[in-house]
């Protein structure tokens, strides 16, 4: 009897547990693969096997590729919610298909060209007049075609054969090269006892993501949480697969071996793919815009797309991953929004400052926090005044003004967000003076000329005389000399200036009993963005605000504090700085060294990519405002990989150092020179047109060829030149110079070319 009762009890418990489990049924999801089952999709198998998808509330079906199931079509039609695509997914996006990339299973593409060792073909140059088995759909092998074009080899210079997917065609000499996966076909040649050479596009400057997990924009907008859950579970599956390769291969042999591959073949594939799966920082699945921009240039080189394209909303990393509950329309708006351009004050520390492309300060921290919560990218453009920022906003050169006070002239109806930062307004006055009521001052009041504080003061005190000054330092000096009765600005800026200038005889007077509220401002047409910024601002917590304050407001003064206390505080601060002078010197020296490291290329000693990029931004801004010509030279070392392969990386490094030295000797002090990456360099020439830049490029080309050699062979460079066009930005200028460089490559190398408009002329 007891046994029967116990059995019933257990059954009821199981039934109860079953009801709780099935109260929230699993959501059905289909993942369309881009090929037949193999280790290439191991992470998805293990996410199923280990229950990661089930834990995420998902019932996932994996669909093997066949001629009736192409990933992009399946996902866009809704028959599959997710797909795995090649790098050509980017091209589909640029052709207007609403696709969103979630992660890349492989940071480097396994696609390459394979030749036999007996053929002697070791690099792209050896493929001229040869037979190549490759897809006739150029978008599927764009990196291979771009690599050939870099060596001046067009489709007219090779014989393209249909892909047979039979490695014996290469082994038995029926073709000279095949497009293959580094993880598969080399193993097959090993089994046949045939030696081989790998010609990988990445080694020639064409890095591509591969096996990109993607979904549709509609799926992201309407099922955002589900997309996140699927992505997280898939990442877990991949990490497990690479950490437990033998176990994963056992599973494939049992359930996913439709190609009847051997354990040895799967092990070879797994080990090859693991090398491609993680970036230099050990991250799996990482995506970024810079790599996709580089990938897009591959399609431009092969004339697959027009130069102008948009990637807004393509990366899920920037697709409105907010903690807020947003409607599908709001999520779609954020996902497809281009990086927001924000006009900020170029010099107003500790509030904000733009130097060499770096935006820092209190407002910079707030703005970064607010945009991060929205999952939005942004760019800053330094302006000398709020009036200048308004002009840039009206001209469409920026979308927002960041950190502005809500003072609205009747003719300038800006649309403001809610304030995100508030700071007291104070006056610096001589000891004994007071601004309890500014009209009692006998002399004029100074304010920064570039702000609208004068408008606020004159509204409240119509009879007040307000004088604009160029800097906080000038305002304080004029008060000290008796020219002004007071200088009024934010507490933070005055305290910082008093401390740095070590001015005596001035005190801070809180008598205004007022504060300054900082907001975003936009044209009325950007009201959707302002509304979402308000959502993010509302979520700023006390801890976040305290952290920003602790970083920048090292000296705090409370409104209403006694003037004597303020004076003593300033004296104490000065004394403290004197005691810490030596330490400050050491720290400053260390920081200067760190700054130098941050801006210099370690090998050549010239500017690094980050530094030269900032210089270009500043120069473009200046050129567009001043109407002075600005040109860019983009050059690289011809056949540099061959130098490394034949003579070693030490010799390659020496060539890079010598090229940098030759260039430095032949450019002006006002020119900016930096290493863009690998063997690629940029030279920024202010007040120089394309003709002048081309002449310099020719001078440099001849100097390099005459002075530098490797292994007894002369080293040469190819140069591309572009001049800034009205309304152009850095990316457009660099891309045009890049196109000119490829034109020089395709016309024989060791030459200089000026960028032309028509891509069709590139290979003429």
Secondary structure, DSSP 8 states (H G I E B T S, - for coil): -HHHHHHHHHHHHHHHHHHHHHTS--EEEEEE-SSSSSGGGHHHHHHHHTTHHHHTTEEEEEE--BTTB-HHHHHHHTS-SEEEE-TTHHHHHHTT--EEEEEEEESS--EEEEEEGGGT--SGGGGTT-EEE--S-GGGGHHHHHHHHHTT--GGGSEEE-----THHHHTTS-SEEEEETTTHHHHHHHHT--EEEE-GGGGT----EEEEEEEHHHHHH-HHHHHHHHHHHHHHHHHHHH-HHHHHHHHHHHS-TT---HHHHHHHHHHHHHHHB-TTS-BB---HHHHHHHHHHHHHTTSS-S----TT-BGGGS---SS---HHHHHHHHT---EEEEEESEETTTEEEETTEEESHHHHHHHHHHHHHT--EEEEEESSHHHHHHHHHTTS-SEEEEE-----TT---EE---SEEEEEEEEEETT---SSGGG-SS-EEEETTSSHHHHHHHH-TT--EEEES-HHHHHHHHHTTS-SEEEEEHHHHHHHHHHHT--SEEEEEEEEEEEEEEEEE-GGGHHHHHHHHHHHHT--HHHHHHHHHHH--S---TT--HHHHHHHHHHHHHHHHHTHHHHHHHHHHHHHHHHHHHB-TTT-SB-HHHHHHHHHHHHHHHHHH---EEEEEEEETTHHHHHHHH-HHHHHHHHHHHHHHHHHHS-TTSEEEEEETTEEEEEEET--HHHHHHHHHHHHHHHHHH-EETTEE--EEEEEEE--TT--HHHHHHHHHHHHHHHHHTTSS-EEE--S-GGGGG-
